[in-house]
C-alpha cells in the first residue's frame, strides 16, 4: 500500500468520530512539530478497560514510513475497531 493511500484510510476512520468500542488511538511524538520519530498506537476493547499499546520508532519522520503506516492500517482492520482517534500534531517527547 502506498503512503498517500495509508494516510487517506487513517484520516477517513478518524473523521467518522467515536462510534463505540473497540477504539484505536494514534499519537505521534517527536522533538519538534515538524518531525515525528515515534508513534504510539493504543487499543481499548471496552469502556473502562486498560489500554494496550504498541510503539514504533524511527530516526526519520515516522509519518512518511510506508511500513509503519501500513502496519497501523492492519492493526485497525484486524482489531475490528469501531472508532479511531488521532491527536492533532506532534506531541513532545
GROMACS elastic network, one bead per residue, 0.5 to 0.9 nm:
[ bonds ]
;  ai    aj funct       b0    kb
    1     4     6  0.85669   500
    1     5     6  0.66972   500
    1     6     6  0.67530   500
    1    66     6  0.76273   500
    1    67     6  0.87560   500
    1    70     6  0.66093   500
    2     5     6  0.55217   500
    2     6     6  0.63915   500
    2     7     6  0.89266   500
    2    66     6  0.65594   500
    2    70     6  0.81597   500
    3     6     6  0.51234   500
    3     7     6  0.62934   500
    3     8     6  0.87139   500
    3    63     6  0.87766   500
    3    64     6  0.69486   500
    3    65     6  0.75016   500
    3    66     6  0.52665   500
    3    67     6  0.87169   500
    3    69     6  0.70932   500
    3    70     6  0.78916   500
    4     7     6  0.51754   500
    4     8     6  0.62442   500
    4     9     6  0.87128   500
    5     8     6  0.51103   500
    5     9     6  0.61953   500
    5    10     6  0.86758   500
    6     9     6  0.52125   500
    6    10     6  0.62441   500
    6    11     6  0.85502   500
    6    66     6  0.79139   500
    6    69     6  0.60602   500
    6    70     6  0.61979   500
    6    72     6  0.86012   500
    6    73     6  0.69031   500
    7    10     6  0.52824   500
    7    11     6  0.60478   500
    7    12     6  0.85435   500
    7    63     6  0.86065   500
    7    69     6  0.74090   500
    8    11     6  0.50767   500
    8    12     6  0.60260   500
    8    13     6  0.86933   500
    9    12     6  0.51704   500
    9    13     6  0.64479   500
    9    14     6  0.87942   500
    9    73     6  0.74967   500
   10    13     6  0.52762   500
   10    14     6  0.63178   500
   10    15     6  0.87562   500
   10    69     6  0.86911   500
   10    72     6  0.82210   500
   10    73     6  0.68528   500
   10    76     6  0.86772   500
   10    84     6  0.80120   500
   11    14     6  0.50305   500
   11    15     6  0.60993   500
   11    16     6  0.88185   500
   11    84     6  0.89835   500
   11    86     6  0.87127   500
   12    15     6  0.51986   500
   12    16     6  0.66427   500
   13    16     6  0.54715   500
   13    17     6  0.74898   500
   13    82     6  0.87149   500
   13    83     6  0.70514   500
   13    84     6  0.57631   500
   13    85     6  0.80168   500
   14    17     6  0.57611   500
   14    18     6  0.83358   500
   14    83     6  0.73206   500
   14    84     6  0.50722   500
   14    85     6  0.53233   500
   14    86     6  0.66348   500
   15    18     6  0.89619   500
   15    84     6  0.84483   500
   15    85     6  0.84979   500
   16    19     6  0.74156   500
   16    83     6  0.75076   500
   16    84     6  0.80186   500
   17    83     6  0.65235   500
   17    84     6  0.71119   500
   17    85     6  0.72212   500
   18    21     6  0.83366   500
   18    23     6  0.81558   500
   18    82     6  0.76864   500
   18    83     6  0.51356   500
   18    84     6  0.71694   500
   18    85     6  0.76868   500
   19    22     6  0.89475   500
   19    23     6  0.85783   500
   19    82     6  0.55801   500
   19    83     6  0.52047   500
   19    84     6  0.86055   500
   20    23     6  0.70080   500
   20    46     6  0.82768   500
   20    47     6  0.87799   500
   20    81     6  0.84789   500
   20    82     6  0.57570   500
   20    83     6  0.60252   500
   21    24     6  0.86495   500
   21    44     6  0.71225   500
   21    45     6  0.59145   500
   21    46     6  0.52807   500
   21    47     6  0.71151   500
   21    81     6  0.66986   500
   21    82     6  0.57394   500
   21    83     6  0.64871   500
   22    43     6  0.70910   500
   22    44     6  0.56064   500
   22    46     6  0.58180   500
   22    47     6  0.85493   500
   22    79     6  0.75640   500
   22    80     6  0.69787   500
   22    82     6  0.56630   500
   22    83     6  0.66037   500
   22    84     6  0.87816   500
   23    42     6  0.79348   500
   23    43     6  0.57611   500
   23    44     6  0.51286   500
   23    45     6  0.64879   500
   23    46     6  0.76973   500
   23    76     6  0.88794   500
   23    79     6  0.88687   500
   23    80     6  0.88672   500
   23    81     6  0.54398   500
   23    82     6  0.62418   500
   23    84     6  0.57451   500
   23    85     6  0.75893   500
   24    41     6  0.67968   500
   24    42     6  0.54589   500
   24    44     6  0.65401   500
   24    45     6  0.88214   500
   24    75     6  0.84867   500
   24    76     6  0.67922   500
   24    79     6  0.84664   500
   24    81     6  0.63256   500
   24    82     6  0.82771   500
   24    83     6  0.63030   500
   24    85     6  0.63134   500
   24    86     6  0.84975   500
   25    40     6  0.79528   500
   25    41     6  0.56543   500
   25    43     6  0.65757   500
   25    44     6  0.83072   500
   25    83     6  0.84197   500
   25    84     6  0.57252   500
   25    86     6  0.56372   500
   25    87     6  0.79939   500
   26    39     6  0.69542   500
   26    40     6  0.58691   500
   26    42     6  0.64641   500
   26    72     6  0.86755   500
   26    84     6  0.76787   500
   26    85     6  0.61963   500
   26    87     6  0.66053   500
   27    38     6  0.84244   500
   27    39     6  0.56336   500
   27    40     6  0.52672   500
   27    41     6  0.66261   500
   27    42     6  0.84174   500
   27    85     6  0.86447   500
   27    86     6  0.58824   500
   27    87     6  0.54152   500
   27    88     6  0.81285   500
   27    89     6  0.85538   500
   27    90     6  0.75410   500
   27    91     6  0.74367   500
   28    36     6  0.58923   500
   28    37     6  0.75862   500
   28    38     6  0.58456   500
   28    40     6  0.64944   500
   28    41     6  0.88608   500
   28    62     6  0.83225   500
   28    63     6  0.81937   500
   28    86     6  0.84264   500
   28    87     6  0.74264   500
   28    88     6  0.85595   500
   28    89     6  0.72771   500
   28    90     6  0.51492   500
   28    91     6  0.61205   500
   28    92     6  0.87608   500
   29    32     6  0.84194   500
   29    33     6  0.87576   500
   29    35     6  0.81864   500
   29    36     6  0.52206   500
   29    37     6  0.62396   500
   29    38     6  0.50765   500
   29    39     6  0.60279   500
   29    40     6  0.79487   500
   29    89     6  0.86161   500
   29    90     6  0.51266   500
   29    92     6  0.56088   500
   29    93     6  0.56283   500
   30    33     6  0.71576   500
   30    34     6  0.81874   500
   30    35     6  0.56539   500
   30    37     6  0.50673   500
   30    38     6  0.62692   500
   30    39     6  0.87303   500
   30    61     6  0.86018   500
   30    90     6  0.61490   500
   30    91     6  0.63075   500
   30    92     6  0.54261   500
   30    93     6  0.53439   500
   31    34     6  0.83867   500
   31    35     6  0.64975   500
   31    36     6  0.70626   500
   31    37     6  0.76897   500
   31    90     6  0.85000   500
   31    91     6  0.82922   500
   31    92     6  0.58261   500
   31    93     6  0.59364   500
   32    35     6  0.53866   500
   32    36     6  0.72543   500
   32    90     6  0.71729   500
   32    91     6  0.81033   500
   32    92     6  0.67213   500
   32    93     6  0.86334   500
   33    36     6  0.73940   500
   33    89     6  0.66304   500
   33    90     6  0.52648   500
   33    91     6  0.75131   500
   33    92     6  0.79160   500
   34    61     6  0.84445   500
   34    89     6  0.85099   500
   34    90     6  0.74704   500
   35    60     6  0.75899   500
   35    61     6  0.54398   500
   35    62     6  0.80965   500
   35    63     6  0.86013   500
   35    90     6  0.74879   500
   36    39     6  0.75511   500
   36    57     6  0.89257   500
   36    58     6  0.86474   500
   36    59     6  0.89910   500
   36    60     6  0.76237   500
   36    61     6  0.50626   500
   36    62     6  0.57672   500
   36    63     6  0.67540   500
   36    89     6  0.89653   500
   36    90     6  0.61472   500
   36    91     6  0.82580   500
   36    92     6  0.89548   500
   37    56     6  0.83886   500
   37    57     6  0.56212   500
   37    58     6  0.52327   500
   37    59     6  0.59094   500
   37    60     6  0.59979   500
   37    61     6  0.53018   500
   37    62     6  0.52365   500
   37    63     6  0.81128   500
   38    55     6  0.70591   500
   38    56     6  0.56372   500
   38    58     6  0.64573   500
   38    59     6  0.86614   500
   38    61     6  0.82459   500
   38    62     6  0.63800   500
   38    63     6  0.88726   500
   38    93     6  0.85477   500
   39    54     6  0.83355   500
   39    55     6  0.57561   500
   39    56     6  0.53764   500
   39    57     6  0.65470   500
   39    62     6  0.72320   500
   39    63     6  0.84278   500
   39    68     6  0.88878   500
   40    53     6  0.65310   500
   40    54     6  0.58059   500
   40    56     6  0.65987   500
   40    57     6  0.88978   500
   41    52     6  0.83884   500
   41    53     6  0.55374   500
   41    54     6  0.52352   500
   41    55     6  0.63171   500
   41    56     6  0.83470   500
   41    72     6  0.75263   500
   41    75     6  0.86587   500
   42    51     6  0.60653   500
   42    52     6  0.55605   500
   42    54     6  0.64301   500
   42    55     6  0.86612   500
   43    50     6  0.86238   500
   43    51     6  0.54579   500
   43    52     6  0.51628   500
   43    53     6  0.62154   500
   43    54     6  0.85118   500
   43    79     6  0.82144   500
   43    81     6  0.84282   500
   44    47     6  0.74536   500
   44    48     6  0.84494   500
   44    49     6  0.62677   500
   44    50     6  0.65267   500
   44    52     6  0.65557   500
   44    53     6  0.89179   500
   44    81     6  0.89895   500
   45    48     6  0.89190   500
   45    49     6  0.64832   500
   45    50     6  0.81358   500
   45    51     6  0.77206   500
   45    52     6  0.88625   500
   45    79     6  0.89453   500
   45    81     6  0.84644   500
   46    49     6  0.54417   500
   46    50     6  0.85266   500
   47    50     6  0.86969   500
   48    51     6  0.88568   500
   56    62     6  0.82345   500
   56    68     6  0.73756   500
   57    60     6  0.87809   500
   57    62     6  0.70090   500
   58    61     6  0.70396   500
   58    62     6  0.59926   500
   58    65     6  0.85150   500
   59    62     6  0.78873   500
   60    63     6  0.88114   500
   60    64     6  0.81471   500
   60    65     6  0.82266   500
   61    64     6  0.56528   500
   61    65     6  0.70167   500
   62    65     6  0.50537   500
   62    66     6  0.84988   500
   62    68     6  0.71127   500
   62    69     6  0.80894   500
   63    66     6  0.80204   500
   63    68     6  0.78993   500
   63    69     6  0.69476   500
   64    68     6  0.84713   500
   64    69     6  0.77744   500
   65    68     6  0.55278   500
   65    69     6  0.62729   500
   65    70     6  0.86265   500
   66    69     6  0.52081   500
   66    70     6  0.59831   500
   66    71     6  0.84573   500
   67    70     6  0.52117   500
   67    71     6  0.61313   500
   67    72     6  0.87616   500
   68    72     6  0.62927   500
   68    73     6  0.87981   500
   69    72     6  0.51150   500
   69    73     6  0.64822   500
   69    74     6  0.88040   500
   70    73     6  0.50959   500
   70    74     6  0.63097   500
   70    75     6  0.87257   500
   71    75     6  0.61843   500
   71    76     6  0.86663   500
   72    75     6  0.50583   500
   72    76     6  0.62949   500
   72    77     6  0.86847   500
   73    76     6  0.51423   500
   73    77     6  0.61894   500
   73    78     6  0.85806   500
   74    77     6  0.50560   500
   74    78     6  0.58820   500
   74    79     6  0.82746   500
   75    78     6  0.53016   500
   75    79     6  0.58861   500
   75    80     6  0.85587   500
   75    81     6  0.86723   500
   76    79     6  0.54794   500
   76    80     6  0.64898   500
   76    81     6  0.57547   500
   76    82     6  0.88215   500
   76    83     6  0.89879   500
   76    84     6  0.78413   500
   77    80     6  0.55758   500
   77    81     6  0.69125   500
   78    81     6  0.78996   500
   79    82     6  0.89578   500
   81    84     6  0.70007   500
   86    89     6  0.89723   500
   87    90     6  0.77808   500
   87    91     6  0.82197   500
   88    91     6  0.83835   500
   90    93     6  0.89992   500
